[in-house]
Amino acid sequence: MRGLALLISGMFLFFSCQNGEEEKSFNEVNSFEDQQTLNGDSLPEGKWNGEYLKIEDKQEPKVTRKSLGSDFFSMGSLKLTIGDDLVEFNLFERKKNILTFTNGSITAFIKSAFNEDAHIYFNKKDIVINHKGKYKADPSGKANNSIKMMIKAGEGDQKQEYILESGEAEILHFSPRLGTLEVKIDGVFSNEDGTKQKGKGRIKMNFEQATMTLQ
């Protein structure tokens, strides 16, 4: 009787060990297959960032911003054709586009998201009330009923500075309360080497900030 009990116990232990070895082998096979799947050539390329594999999508277009620390921001547009050059601002650097005005002037500071600038200055008595109309170009900005305008546009070594030398601009709309300004421009621009070219276009902006100053 005792011998029968020992025989049954031995058979139970044998089958238990055998099942355990089969389960271990099954898990090792699955683990190896999973590893082969992860290491397969079918996965997209990626880089290890210290925490996980970051997949690189080479098809996704990348936009390079020159204005660091700020977001792209849409507030309207500045679009001018100067000679054969197209000057166009559609995206702007946040918190850098300001409209200031007094009883005798309106000044617009515009900065694109790509580190391009435009400064526009209108000079006219009681301009806040009587802003609509045409303004003659004056690079000094001192003449009454005049506009002074400077633009820096382009990338890197291709960046150009344009100054409105002659011609005129027309204020189509101005709202100090809403911070909006719309201007049509038609005149002659000079660049840094003194070359003069005809230019025309329009500025239609909704500024983040509009402030009245004493001077």
C-alpha positions as CSV (number, residue, x, y, z in Angstrom):
1,M,0.0,0.0,0.0
2,R,2.8,2.3,0.9
3,G,4.6,1.5,-2.3
4,L,1.5,2.3,-4.3
5,A,1.3,5.7,-2.7
6,L,5.0,6.5,-3.5
7,L,4.4,5.4,-7.1
8,I,1.4,7.7,-7.5
9,S,3.3,10.7,-5.9
10,G,6.3,10.1,-8.3
11,M,4.1,10.1,-11.3
12,F,2.4,13.3,-10.3
13,L,5.7,15.0,-9.7
14,F,7.0,13.8,-13.1
15,F,4.0,15.2,-15.0
16,S,4.1,18.5,-13.1
17,C,7.7,19.1,-14.0
18,Q,7.0,18.1,-17.7
19,N,4.1,20.6,-17.9
20,G,6.3,23.3,-16.3
21,E,9.0,22.8,-18.9
22,E,6.5,22.9,-21.8
23,E,5.0,26.1,-20.5
24,K,8.5,27.7,-20.1
25,S,9.4,26.7,-23.7
26,F,6.1,28.1,-25.0
27,N,6.7,31.4,-23.3
28,E,10.3,31.6,-24.5
29,V,9.1,31.0,-28.1
30,N,6.5,33.7,-27.9
31,S,9.0,36.1,-26.4
32,F,11.5,35.4,-29.2
33,E,8.8,35.9,-31.8
34,D,7.7,39.2,-30.2
35,Q,11.3,40.4,-30.2
36,Q,11.7,39.4,-33.8
37,T,8.6,41.4,-34.6
38,L,9.9,44.5,-32.8
39,N,13.3,44.2,-34.5
40,G,11.8,43.6,-38.0
41,D,12.7,45.7,-41.0
42,S,9.1,46.6,-41.5
43,L,9.2,49.1,-38.6
44,P,9.7,52.8,-39.5
45,E,13.0,54.4,-38.5
46,G,13.2,56.0,-35.1
47,K,15.5,57.4,-32.5
48,W,15.8,56.5,-28.8
49,N,15.2,59.6,-26.7
50,G,16.0,58.0,-23.3
51,E,12.4,56.8,-22.6
52,Y,10.9,55.4,-25.8
53,L,11.6,54.9,-29.5
54,K,10.5,58.1,-31.3
55,I,9.3,57.4,-34.8
56,E,10.6,59.7,-37.5
57,D,8.2,60.5,-40.3
58,K,10.3,61.7,-43.3
59,Q,7.2,62.6,-45.3
60,E,6.0,65.2,-42.8
61,P,7.0,68.7,-43.9
62,K,8.9,70.8,-41.4
63,V,8.5,74.6,-41.0
64,T,11.5,76.4,-39.8
65,R,10.7,79.4,-37.6
66,K,13.3,82.2,-37.0
67,S,11.3,83.8,-34.2
68,L,12.1,81.5,-31.3
69,G,9.9,81.4,-28.2
70,S,6.7,82.4,-29.8
71,D,3.8,80.8,-31.7
72,F,2.7,81.3,-35.3
73,F,-0.1,83.8,-35.3
74,S,-2.5,84.9,-38.0
75,M,-3.6,88.6,-37.9
76,G,-4.1,89.4,-41.6
77,S,-1.5,90.0,-44.3
78,L,1.1,92.4,-45.8
79,K,1.5,91.8,-49.5
80,L,3.6,94.0,-51.8
81,T,5.2,93.5,-55.2
82,I,8.4,95.5,-55.4
83,G,10.1,95.1,-58.8
84,D,10.4,91.3,-59.3
85,D,10.2,90.6,-55.6
86,L,7.2,89.5,-53.7
87,V,7.1,90.6,-50.1
88,E,4.4,88.7,-48.2
89,F,3.8,88.4,-44.5
90,N,1.0,85.9,-43.5
91,L,2.2,84.6,-40.2
92,F,3.4,86.8,-37.4
93,E,5.4,86.7,-34.2
94,R,3.1,86.9,-31.3
95,K,3.2,90.0,-29.0
96,K,5.4,91.9,-31.5
97,N,2.7,93.5,-33.7
98,I,1.6,96.8,-32.2
99,L,-0.4,99.8,-33.3
100,T,0.2,103.2,-31.6
101,F,-1.5,106.5,-32.3
102,T,-1.7,110.2,-31.3
103,N,-3.9,113.1,-32.4
104,G,-1.3,113.6,-35.2
105,S,0.2,110.2,-36.1
106,I,-0.4,106.5,-36.5
107,T,2.5,104.1,-36.2
108,A,2.4,100.4,-37.1
109,F,5.0,97.9,-36.0
110,I,4.8,94.6,-37.8
111,K,7.0,91.5,-37.3
112,S,6.6,88.3,-39.2
113,A,7.1,84.8,-37.7
114,F,10.3,84.6,-39.9
115,N,12.1,87.7,-38.4
116,E,10.9,90.1,-41.0
117,D,9.9,93.7,-40.1
118,A,7.8,96.5,-41.4
119,H,7.5,100.0,-39.8
120,I,4.8,102.4,-41.1
121,Y,4.3,105.9,-39.9
122,F,1.5,108.3,-40.9
123,N,1.7,112.0,-40.1
124,K,-1.4,114.2,-40.2
125,K,-3.2,116.6,-38.0
126,D,-6.3,115.1,-36.3
127,I,-5.5,111.8,-37.9
128,V,-7.7,109.7,-35.6
129,I,-10.8,111.5,-36.7
130,N,-9.8,112.3,-40.3
131,H,-7.7,109.3,-41.1
132,K,-9.2,108.2,-44.5
133,G,-7.5,109.5,-47.6
134,K,-4.1,109.5,-49.4
135,Y,-0.7,110.3,-47.9
136,K,2.4,111.2,-49.9
137,A,5.6,109.3,-49.3
138,D,8.2,111.2,-47.2
139,P,11.3,109.2,-46.0
140,S,11.9,111.8,-43.3
141,G,8.4,111.4,-41.8
142,K,8.1,115.1,-41.1
143,A,5.8,116.4,-43.8
144,N,2.2,116.8,-43.0
145,N,-0.2,114.3,-44.6
146,S,2.7,111.9,-45.3
147,I,3.7,108.3,-44.9
148,K,7.1,106.9,-43.9
149,M,7.6,103.2,-44.6
150,M,10.5,100.7,-44.2
151,I,10.4,96.9,-44.8
152,K,13.0,94.2,-44.1
153,A,12.1,91.0,-45.8
154,G,13.7,87.8,-47.0
155,E,15.9,85.1,-45.5
156,G,19.5,85.1,-44.5
157,D,21.8,86.6,-47.1
158,Q,18.8,87.3,-49.3
159,K,17.2,89.7,-46.8
160,Q,16.5,93.1,-48.3
161,E,15.6,96.5,-46.8
162,Y,13.1,98.6,-48.8
163,I,12.2,102.3,-48.1
164,L,9.3,104.0,-49.7
165,E,10.9,107.0,-51.5
166,S,8.0,108.4,-53.5
167,G,4.4,107.7,-54.4
168,E,1.5,107.5,-52.0
169,A,-0.5,105.3,-49.6
170,E,-4.2,105.4,-48.9
171,I,-5.7,104.5,-45.5
172,L,-8.9,102.6,-46.3
173,H,-9.8,101.7,-42.8
174,F,-8.5,102.4,-39.3
175,S,-10.1,101.5,-36.0
176,P,-8.2,102.4,-32.8
177,R,-10.8,100.5,-30.7
178,L,-10.4,97.3,-32.7
179,G,-6.8,97.7,-33.6
180,T,-7.4,97.3,-37.3
181,L,-5.6,99.1,-40.2
182,E,-6.0,98.6,-43.9
183,V,-3.7,100.5,-46.3
184,K,-3.2,100.5,-50.1
185,I,0.3,101.4,-51.3
186,D,1.6,102.5,-54.8
187,G,5.0,104.1,-55.1
188,V,8.7,103.7,-55.6
189,F,10.9,101.8,-53.2
190,S,14.7,101.9,-52.8
191,N,16.8,99.1,-51.4
192,E,20.2,99.1,-49.6
193,D,22.3,99.5,-52.7
194,G,20.2,102.5,-53.9
195,T,18.3,100.7,-56.6
196,K,14.8,102.0,-57.1
197,Q,11.9,99.9,-58.1
198,K,8.1,100.4,-58.5
199,G,6.0,98.7,-55.9
200,K,2.4,98.3,-55.0
201,G,0.2,96.2,-52.7
202,R,-1.9,96.2,-49.6
203,I,-1.7,95.8,-45.8
204,K,-4.7,94.6,-43.9
205,M,-4.0,93.8,-40.2
206,N,-5.7,93.2,-37.0
207,F,-3.1,94.2,-34.3
208,E,-2.8,92.5,-30.9
209,Q,-2.4,95.9,-29.2
210,A,-3.5,99.4,-30.1
211,T,-2.4,102.1,-27.7
212,M,-2.8,105.9,-27.6
213,T,0.3,107.8,-26.6
214,L,1.0,111.5,-25.8
215,Q,3.6,111.9,-28.5
